[in-house]
Amino acid sequence: PKVFNDAVLGHVELHPCCVAVVDTPEFQRLRGLKQLGPTEYVYPAAGHTRFAHSLGVSFLAGKLVEKLSHQVSPPLHITEREILCVKLAGLCHDLGH
């Protein structure tokens, strides 16, 4: 796994499949796209790229589905593969921008 340091979330660990996506030119392009557009002119600390946003979404979506996978009543029977698919979906959701 690869670890990224996020200002809000702390250390974000990525599954090797997610790292393979992050290492593509298509994903790296998100580093140059601002998530909040011109907002940083009014709020200078709001400099947030779609790259960082996508890493955070993947991490938080993974945490959510992991929490749901431990739900007892009713049991959801969420597999590790399904958890990985949710993480990948969170990671890739902005690639069309």
C-alpha positions as CSV (number, residue, x, y, z in Angstrom):
1,P,0.0,0.0,0.0
2,K,1.0,3.6,-0.6
3,V,0.4,6.3,2.1
4,F,-0.5,9.9,1.4
5,N,-0.6,12.6,4.0
6,D,-3.8,14.6,4.0
7,A,-4.2,17.9,5.9
8,V,-7.6,16.9,7.2
9,L,-7.6,13.1,7.2
10,G,-4.0,12.5,8.2
11,H,-2.4,9.4,6.7
12,V,-4.4,7.9,3.9
13,E,-3.4,4.4,2.9
14,L,-4.3,3.2,-0.6
15,H,-4.8,-0.4,-1.8
16,P,-2.4,-1.4,-4.5
17,C,-5.2,-1.4,-7.1
18,C,-6.0,2.2,-6.2
19,V,-2.3,3.1,-6.5
20,A,-2.3,1.7,-10.0
21,V,-5.1,4.1,-10.9
22,V,-3.4,7.0,-9.1
23,D,-0.3,6.4,-11.1
24,T,-2.0,6.8,-14.5
25,P,-1.7,10.1,-16.5
26,E,-5.5,10.5,-16.5
27,F,-5.5,10.6,-12.7
28,Q,-2.4,12.7,-12.4
29,R,-4.1,15.3,-14.5
30,L,-6.4,16.0,-11.5
31,R,-3.5,17.6,-9.7
32,G,-4.0,20.7,-11.9
33,L,-7.7,21.0,-11.5
34,K,-9.1,23.1,-8.7
35,Q,-12.0,21.5,-6.8
36,L,-13.4,24.8,-5.6
37,G,-12.6,27.0,-8.6
38,P,-12.0,30.7,-7.8
39,T,-13.0,30.2,-4.2
40,E,-9.4,30.4,-3.1
41,Y,-9.4,34.1,-4.0
42,V,-11.8,34.8,-1.2
43,Y,-10.7,31.9,1.1
44,P,-6.9,31.5,0.5
45,A,-6.8,28.2,2.5
46,A,-9.4,26.7,0.2
47,G,-6.7,25.6,-2.4
48,H,-8.0,22.1,-2.9
49,T,-7.4,20.0,-6.1
50,R,-9.6,17.3,-7.6
51,F,-6.6,15.0,-7.0
52,A,-6.6,15.5,-3.2
53,H,-10.4,15.5,-3.2
54,S,-10.6,12.1,-5.0
55,L,-8.1,10.6,-2.6
56,G,-10.2,11.8,0.3
57,V,-13.4,10.5,-1.2
58,S,-11.9,7.1,-1.8
59,F,-10.7,7.0,1.8
60,L,-14.0,8.1,3.4
61,A,-16.1,5.9,1.1
62,G,-14.0,3.0,2.1
63,K,-14.4,3.8,5.8
64,L,-18.2,4.0,5.4
65,V,-18.5,0.7,3.6
66,E,-16.1,-1.0,6.0
67,K,-18.3,0.2,8.9
68,L,-21.4,-1.1,7.1
69,S,-19.7,-4.4,6.5
70,H,-19.6,-5.0,10.3
71,Q,-23.3,-4.2,10.7
72,V,-25.0,-7.0,12.5
73,S,-28.7,-6.4,12.1
74,P,-29.4,-6.9,9.3
75,P,-26.2,-8.4,8.1
76,L,-25.1,-7.0,4.7
77,H,-22.5,-9.6,3.8
78,I,-20.2,-7.0,2.1
79,T,-17.1,-8.6,0.7
80,E,-13.6,-7.3,0.6
81,R,-13.9,-7.1,-3.2
82,E,-17.0,-4.9,-2.8
83,I,-15.2,-2.6,-0.4
84,L,-12.3,-2.2,-2.9
85,C,-14.9,-1.4,-5.7
86,V,-16.3,1.4,-3.5
87,K,-12.9,2.8,-2.9
88,L,-12.1,2.7,-6.6
89,A,-15.4,4.3,-7.4
90,G,-14.6,7.1,-5.0
91,L,-11.2,7.5,-6.4
92,C,-12.4,7.7,-10.0
93,H,-15.6,9.8,-9.6
94,D,-13.9,13.0,-10.9
95,L,-12.0,11.6,-13.8
96,G,-14.5,13.1,-16.3
97,H,-13.7,16.7,-15.3
